[in-house]
C-alpha cells in the first residue's frame, strides 16, 4: 500500500511538472517584432543593403538577446546588447552584401531569454548588376 501511495504521488508531481511546461507563449510574455520579414525588392549591385527589425518586450522581465546569427556570411546582424526592459523597444540592424548579384532569401535566428525563443527573421530581394 505504501508503495502505491509513493508511486501515485510521483505520478502526480510528474503530470503537474509537464503541465507547467506546456504553457503557451503569449504576446504578454514574449518578444514581439513589428515585422519578421524585410523585402528589399529589386536593388542595384553595391547599394545599401541595410534594414532594421524593431522589437518590443511584452514581458514582465528584461529581455536579453543572447545570440543573433545569420544563415550565411553575406548577412551581418548588429543588435541591442543591453537588456531591454518590459515595455521598451530594441533593434536588430541587418546588412546584406549587395555585391552578390541575383535573388536572395536569408534568415537571421534570434536567441533570447523570451518565452518565444528562438525567433526567425527573413530578408529577401533581388540584386541586379550595375549598368
Legacy VTK file of the C-alpha trace (Angstrom):
# vtk DataFile Version 3.0
C-alpha trace
ASCII
DATASET POLYDATA
POINTS 131 float
0.000 0.000 0.000
2.811 2.380 0.896
4.487 1.753 -2.483
1.237 2.561 -4.246
0.908 5.893 -2.426
4.532 6.804 -3.222
4.042 5.797 -6.874
0.808 7.812 -7.198
2.467 10.854 -5.588
5.371 10.659 -8.031
2.989 10.377 -10.975
1.021 13.401 -9.757
4.177 15.521 -9.496
5.330 14.354 -12.942
1.995 15.277 -14.543
1.945 18.671 -12.816
5.521 19.302 -13.956
4.632 18.518 -17.561
1.563 20.771 -17.403
3.706 23.677 -16.178
5.965 23.255 -19.218
3.000 23.250 -21.616
2.326 26.959 -21.004
1.932 28.507 -24.464
3.779 31.684 -25.386
1.523 34.710 -25.474
2.185 38.263 -26.616
2.142 39.305 -22.944
5.314 37.373 -22.072
7.352 37.421 -25.224
9.466 39.391 -27.652
7.265 40.854 -30.400
8.683 42.132 -33.693
6.924 44.823 -35.737
7.747 42.630 -38.744
9.733 39.411 -39.113
10.322 39.789 -42.868
12.015 42.544 -44.851
11.669 42.560 -48.643
14.311 44.728 -50.307
12.543 44.333 -53.630
14.939 44.929 -56.529
18.149 46.753 -55.641
21.198 47.682 -57.692
24.514 45.972 -57.052
26.673 47.674 -54.362
23.739 49.706 -52.994
22.929 49.987 -49.279
21.774 46.581 -48.037
20.800 47.635 -44.523
17.441 47.199 -42.851
16.225 47.284 -39.282
13.958 44.995 -37.299
12.309 46.594 -34.260
11.013 44.514 -31.360
9.193 45.233 -28.129
9.482 43.450 -24.790
5.928 42.382 -23.940
7.030 40.513 -20.835
7.473 41.303 -17.172
11.264 40.846 -17.074
14.115 42.311 -19.141
14.848 40.562 -22.437
18.426 39.784 -23.331
19.392 38.849 -26.891
21.939 36.079 -26.308
22.852 35.500 -29.939
21.729 36.818 -33.308
23.068 34.620 -36.096
22.739 34.987 -39.875
22.356 31.963 -42.147
25.480 32.937 -44.126
28.455 35.295 -44.109
26.877 37.660 -46.648
24.489 38.912 -43.963
25.764 40.741 -40.875
23.491 41.420 -37.871
24.067 44.072 -35.188
21.754 44.162 -32.171
20.894 45.804 -28.890
23.418 44.334 -26.435
21.897 45.709 -23.241
18.815 44.170 -21.575
15.526 45.559 -22.930
13.179 46.461 -20.085
9.484 45.456 -20.119
7.546 47.728 -22.478
10.729 49.051 -24.128
11.959 48.549 -27.701
15.177 47.192 -29.143
16.575 46.849 -32.652
18.411 44.422 -34.860
20.167 46.000 -37.844
20.869 43.595 -40.702
23.223 44.379 -43.579
23.180 42.216 -46.698
26.172 42.275 -49.073
24.586 43.662 -52.250
27.726 42.908 -54.291
26.205 39.442 -54.752
24.010 39.611 -57.881
20.779 37.588 -58.007
17.764 36.709 -55.916
18.322 36.016 -52.233
16.452 34.832 -49.171
18.371 34.753 -45.895
17.379 34.005 -42.321
18.537 35.503 -39.058
17.999 33.447 -35.896
17.382 35.494 -32.738
18.081 33.646 -29.481
16.941 35.329 -26.279
15.551 34.629 -22.837
11.993 35.326 -24.079
9.316 32.643 -23.935
9.002 32.531 -27.728
12.638 31.683 -28.355
14.067 31.461 -30.990
12.576 33.918 -33.467
13.482 33.655 -37.158
13.762 36.858 -39.215
13.813 36.769 -43.023
15.353 39.138 -45.569
14.788 38.708 -49.274
15.170 40.560 -52.523
16.881 40.632 -55.890
20.185 42.351 -56.695
20.631 43.487 -60.307
24.021 44.302 -61.874
25.184 47.903 -62.181
24.619 49.358 -65.636
LINES 1 132
131 0 1 2 3 4 5 6 7 8 9 10 11 12 13 14 15 16 17 18 19 20 21 22 23 24 25 26 27 28 29 30 31 32 33 34 35 36 37 38 39 40 41 42 43 44 45 46 47 48 49 50 51 52 53 54 55 56 57 58 59 60 61 62 63 64 65 66 67 68 69 70 71 72 73 74 75 76 77 78 79 80 81 82 83 84 85 86 87 88 89 90 91 92 93 94 95 96 97 98 99 100 101 102 103 104 105 106 107 108 109 110 111 112 113 114 115 116 117 118 119 120 121 122 123 124 125 126 127 128 129 130
